[in-house]
Amino acid sequence: MKNLKYSLLGCLLVLSSTSCKKWLNVNTDPDHPNNSTVLVQNRLPWIQKFYAYTAGVSNFRASCAAGVFYSNSAAGNALSVTWTVNTSINVTPYQTWFDEVASNLPDMYNSASAKGAYYYMGAADVFSALGFMEMLDLYGEMPYTQAVSGIASPAYDDGKTIYNGCMAKLNDAIGLFSKTQAAGAPSLASGDMWLGGDPSKWLKLCWGLKARYMLKLSKKSDLYNADSILYCLSQGPQSIGDNVVQPGYNNSTVTDYLEGDPVVTNGNFDYAAYGSNQRISQFYYNLLTNMRGSGVVDPRMTKIVPASMSNVVLNASGQVQSYTWNRSVGVDAYGSATRLLAGGATSIVTPSFATATTKLTYTISDPTALANFIAAQTAAGHTFTTTGNTVTVTYPAGSIYINSTNYLYSGDTVYVNLRSSALATSGIPAQPATNVNWYPTAAAFTAGTVGSTGSFQVRPVSDEEILTYHEMCFIKAEVYMRKGDAANAYTAYLAGIQAHLSMMQNKLTSWQAAGYTSTNPDMAPMNQSDITNYLASNAVVQGSGALTMTDIMLQKYLAMGCSLENWNDMRRWDFSAGDIAGFGVVYPGYNRGPLFAGTANYTGTSVTDPRYWLRRWQVPTSLEINYNLNNLLAVNVHGADPNVWSMPTWWDCATDDIYYGYLKK
């Protein structure tokens, strides 16, 4: 592991806007602060930001694996469609965590300790728990006790050691946030972007994280403790006002020194919506349009599922005069996957903008396909001519269309990508900060033709959710349901749905006030009547007697969206195996799709075989296997094997014997 201890410090010194006067004293050089003199209140916000960046890539890639997103990027497609191993999957979370966050935690803790700044010490402990638990979720085993110690080839620790270490850090943090800081210690408010320096909210974060992490032990009858989780929840977030988020901004073109992505934007945006490859999956889309088979469209749907302009008519000045919104459909990777089978797993095409009237001629030899294509053009209102087995379609100036003569791709405009624009990424200097739509080209922006309105969680100005009240409610609902207390489970289930709706509504209202909705109606608040009608509909369980674990977990899945926690939950429930505690299939419809090609990595042959599913990622070859292989193999003899991807992590095993059996046999 490459221990680049001063990576973040170097970035901090270049980018920090803190006045150098604060560093002036006879023993320090204000122009060249070093690792021991940098102020803890300057270090914390960068740790917060870069942790959110690490979490953003983990959230996105885990969401591909969990069926929230389809992607035709190399990493995303390997996770969302083919289930094949790709080395681009596993590097960035590991690299950004160790290089940009973990390497700075000991120094922040030690500097804070010298000043009696107990809250900054507590924050260092929280980030240690957050990050190393995330790494455990992803990789299973890694250096922990010797990590960021300066040892060039640190020893590996097993998952149990890492888990217990993270829980111990949270306990330490609770003690530190319960103290009063020493006189003269820097205030937490001067360096805290997340919670405004409120130690009581940091305490709620600690307790909420403990509840989340204790829930991971749901397979372990000797360790899972429902009442302990409920106690943690009682001390954790109690309303959406206690939500912990990393705010996203669109006010700078500065990019990250390590990855080259925007520094101020939402970490989820940097991966899910920076490029044009990502789309909503059909699995997720169906929950927003047909939860519980109700046929009810969720009021959140138009805020989460992006749209593009269609049927565009330009005026004499080349500006959009009229149009309709083309709301995306989901990409089917798990069911029949008709479109992907026809054109290939990575073949969904990014649309183009017609600067002038454009004609494309398609040759279609199959009579049925020809008839279907003609019918599709008629339904879309396109002008076309036919000659034998060729069809020529006219796309008017201003249109969003697929610039390919392969007829299989011509309908790909129905799959609107998640892309949003930031000042640092749009390539369109005239695009203002309050317009975060994606436009295929500068000409499309000039005309006003929107290529994508983006999605709620993954715009540059979205909040990146670290810990939320709605997650706490759904954890409570699951715990009570496991206890057989359907009444309390139902109360928590309803509270979770309402909390997520309220969180979204608050953010949408703030976007409206900031002027984003003048160009993007999807950023406007939901209609309250739609919310009321949804809550009273069959999409939501109308009584505790009808509540199932599937209802709880699917509403949680919908609300968490772009989150590592969905994949964590799916592993706890063995995906769609239906073999946990008599609760049946919790994620119906989730399975390997027809383009599955990962037989070397997922060696199980049935859904009830743990090795059938994606259970972890292999540690990065370029960062660990090439440099620290002996230490890896000392803990997990299969750590470099192709099928380690289907090996359960410690918390994903019912007993220690099962876990250590995987590592050694």
C-alpha positions, 0 to 999 in steps of 0.5 A: 500500500502506498502511504502518501501521508502528505497528499491531502496536506499538499492539496490543502495548502494550495487550495485553502482560503484561510488567511495566513495571518492565523498562522503567524507566530515566531516559530512558524512560516505562514507561507510553508506550514508543515504537517505539525503546524497546519491548523486542525480546523483547516484540516477537518473540512478537507477530510470531510470533503475527501471522505465524501469523494471516497464515499461517492465512488463507492456509492456509485459502483455499489449501486451498479452492483445493487441494481440501482444503475445501469452503466456502459462504462468499463467498471459500471458495466462489469458490476451492473450487467456482465458481472465480470472483473475489471481492474478499474472497479476497485482502485479509486475508493482504496486510493482516495481513502488512504491517500486523501483521508486516512493518512491525515487522521493520526496527525489531526488527532495528535494535533487536536490532543495537544490543544485539548480539542476533544471534538476534533479528536472525536471527529478523527475517530469518526472518520476512522470508523466511517472509512475503514468500515467502508473499506471492510464492506468493499474489500473484506481484509486490508491493513488496519492496525499498521495502516498509515503507520509509515510501514511500507508493507503493513500487515493485513488484518481480518474483517473481525479485527477491522469491525471491532476496531471501528466500533471501538473508535465510535465508542471513543468518539462518544466519550470525546464529544461528551467532554468540554473542550479545553480553554483556547481549543479551536471551536468545532464550528470553525472547521465543520462543514457537516454539522456546524460544530454542534457536538450533540449532532456529532454524538447522534452521528456516532450512535446512528453509525453504531446502529448501522454497523450493528445491523450488519451482524444480522446473520450472527445469532451470537452477536446480533442484538435487536435491543442494543440496536434500538437503544443506539437508534434512540440516541441517534438522529430523531428528525431530518434536522439531524441528517448528516450531509456533505453539501455540494456546490457549483461555484468553482472550477478547481479540480482534485489533484489526485483524480482531476474531478471537481473539488466542490461538487457532490461526490456522487455526481463525480462518478454517477453523473459526470459522464454520459454512461450512467442510467436508471435501471429497470429494477429501480425504475419499477419501484418508482412506478409500480411499488407492490404491483400498485401501478402507482407512480411515486411523486419522487419519480420525476425528481429521480428519473431524468428527462430530455427534451423531445419533439423540439421545434426551433424558432427563426432565431434557432431557439427552442420554441416548443417541446415535450419532456421525454421521461427516461425508462429503465434499462433492463439488465436482469429480465429479458434484457431485449435491448442489451441482448440485441446490441451488446452489454455496453451498446446504449448510445449517448445522444447527439444534437442536430444542429441542422435537419439530419437524415439517417437511412436504416437498412433492416432485413428482418421483416418483423424488425422493419415493421416494428421500426416503422411503427416506432417512427410513426408513434414518435411523430418522425417524418420518414420514407421507406424503400424496400427494406430501408427507412430514411428518418428526418430529424429536425434541427434542434432534435436529440437523436442517436447518430447511428445508422444501426436501427437497433440503437435509434430508440436509445433516446428513451434511456436518458442518462443521469448526466448533470453539468458543473462549471468545472465539467460542462465545457460551456463557458456561457452556462451559468452556475444555476443551470446544471442541466446537461446539454449534448453540445454548446450548440444545444445549450445555445438553442436550449435543448436539454439532454438530461435534467439529471437526478436528485442525488447525483447533481453537482449541487446535491447533498451527499447523504452520510447518515439520515433519519430515514435510514434510521427509521428503516433500520428500526422497522427491520429490527422490530419486524425481526422481533415479531413486532409488526405494529412498531415496525409499521410505524417506523416504516411509515416514518421512513417513507415520510422522512425521505419525502420531507428531506427531498421536499426541503432540498427541492424547495431550496433549489427553487429558491436559488433559481435552479428551477427556471431551467429545470422543472425536475428540481422544483418541489413535489406537489403536496397532493401527489405526496398525500395520494401516494401515502394513501395508495396501495404503493404503501402498506395500509396497515401493520397486518399486511406489512412484510420485510420486502415492503420495508427493504424495498422502500429503504432501497428506493430511499437510499438510492445511490448508496453503498448501504443498499448493496450491504443490505442485499448481502445481509439478505442473500439478495433474492435467495429467500433463505433468511429467517423465513422472510422470503425473497426480499429483493424479487426480480434481482438476479444475474441477467442474460449477459452474465459472463462472470463464471470465473469470479462467481462460482456458485451455481444456485441463488442459495450458494453464497458464492453465486453473488458479488460479495466483495471486491478484490484489493487493487492489483496496482496498490496491494497485490503488486506490492504487498502480496505476502501480507495479503496471502498471510491473512487470506490465501485466496486474496488474489484468486479470481473468485475472491469477488464471491467470498463473503466478508466477516459480517456476511458470515453466520459464524467465525468458523465459516468466515475463517474457513473461506480464508484458509481452505 
